[in-house]
Amino acid sequence: MAIRVVVAKPGLDGHDRGAKVVARALRDAGMEVIYTGLHQTPEQIVSAALQEDAQAVGLSIHSGAHLTLFPKVVRLLREQGADDVVVFGGGIIPDADIPVLEEQGIAAVFTPGTPMKAITEWVATNVPDRS
């Protein structure tokens, strides 16, 4: 059974090229990918992850709201008992914010220029297959 990943754009950010590129790379690497589209609330993202029985959620952001929105997704997943869902993120995120996000449950952060192979290999290695 393939790893299921929800790729989401939280908040008011309207730029989704990177999210679509990552979603395609994950799909091409053999994973099942559900892209939720633009302007998703953390609640919508968590609902999609639960409905799709996703093993991972990949968040993409360019708006600067990552310190608020990324941890909220993690918190909502935990509140729903989905402690095993791996949350990773990417986008325009300052290096200084990466350790803060990791302390709040974001498993990895990928910034612009990260090779797609690095992301797909990280997901394949760090997201447990439930089959």
C-alpha positions in Angstrom: 0.0 0.0 0.0 1.4 3.4 -1.0 2.1 6.2 1.5 -0.8 8.6 1.5 0.1 12.3 1.7 -2.1 15.3 2.0 -0.4 18.4 0.5 -2.0 21.6 1.6 -1.7 25.4 1.4 -2.8 26.9 4.7 -4.0 30.4 5.1 -4.3 33.2 2.6 -1.3 32.4 0.6 -2.2 32.4 -3.1 1.1 30.9 -4.6 0.9 27.1 -5.1 3.4 26.3 -7.8 5.8 24.7 -5.2 3.1 22.7 -3.6 2.0 21.3 -7.0 5.6 20.5 -7.9 6.1 18.6 -4.6 2.8 16.8 -5.0 3.7 15.7 -8.5 7.2 14.5 -7.3 5.6 12.5 -4.4 3.1 11.0 -6.8 5.8 10.1 -9.3 7.7 8.4 -6.5 4.8 6.1 -6.0 2.9 7.8 -3.2 -0.8 8.6 -3.2 -1.2 12.4 -3.0 -4.3 14.5 -2.2 -3.8 18.2 -2.9 -6.4 20.2 -1.0 -6.0 23.5 -3.0 -5.4 27.1 -1.9 -6.7 28.9 1.2 -7.2 26.0 3.5 -7.8 26.4 7.2 -5.9 24.2 9.6 -9.3 22.6 10.4 -9.9 21.8 6.7 -6.4 20.3 6.3 -6.8 18.1 9.4 -10.3 17.0 8.2 -8.9 16.0 4.8 -6.0 14.1 6.4 -8.4 12.1 8.6 -10.9 11.5 5.8 -8.1 10.3 3.5 -6.4 8.2 6.2 -3.2 10.0 5.3 0.1 9.0 6.9 1.6 12.5 6.3 0.6 16.1 5.7 2.9 18.4 3.7 2.3 22.1 4.3 3.5 24.8 1.9 3.5 28.5 2.8 4.8 31.8 1.5 2.8 34.2 3.5 4.9 34.3 6.7 2.2 32.7 8.9 4.1 29.4 9.3 4.7 29.9 13.0 1.0 30.1 13.6 -0.5 27.8 11.0 1.9 24.8 10.9 1.8 24.2 14.7 -2.0 24.5 14.7 -2.3 21.7 12.2 -0.1 19.5 14.4 -2.1 20.4 17.5 -5.4 19.7 15.8 -4.2 16.3 14.5 -3.0 15.4 18.0 -6.4 16.5 19.5 -8.1 14.1 17.0 -5.8 11.2 18.1 -3.8 11.3 14.9 -0.4 11.3 16.6 1.1 9.0 14.0 0.5 11.5 11.1 3.9 13.0 10.1 3.7 16.7 9.3 6.4 18.4 7.2 6.5 21.8 5.6 8.1 24.0 3.1 8.1 27.4 1.4 9.6 30.7 2.3 10.6 30.0 5.9 13.6 31.8 7.6 16.3 29.4 8.8 15.9 30.8 12.3 12.3 29.6 12.4 13.0 26.0 11.4 14.1 24.9 14.9 11.0 26.6 16.4 8.8 24.6 14.0 10.6 21.4 14.8 10.1 21.9 18.5 6.4 22.3 17.8 6.1 19.0 15.9 7.0 19.7 12.3 9.1 16.7 11.3 11.1 18.5 8.6 11.2 21.8 6.7 12.2 22.1 3.1 13.1 25.5 1.8 13.3 26.8 -1.9 15.9 25.0 -3.9 15.6 21.7 -2.1 15.9 18.9 -4.7 12.6 17.0 -5.2 14.5 13.7 -4.8 15.6 14.9 -1.3 11.9 15.5 -0.3 10.6 12.2 -1.8 13.4 10.2 -0.2 12.8 11.9 3.2 9.1 11.1 3.0 9.7 7.5 2.0 12.2 7.1 4.8 10.4 9.0 7.6 6.7 8.3 7.0 5.8 4.8 8.3 3.8 2.6 5.8 0.7 1.3 7.5 0.2 -1.8 5.3 
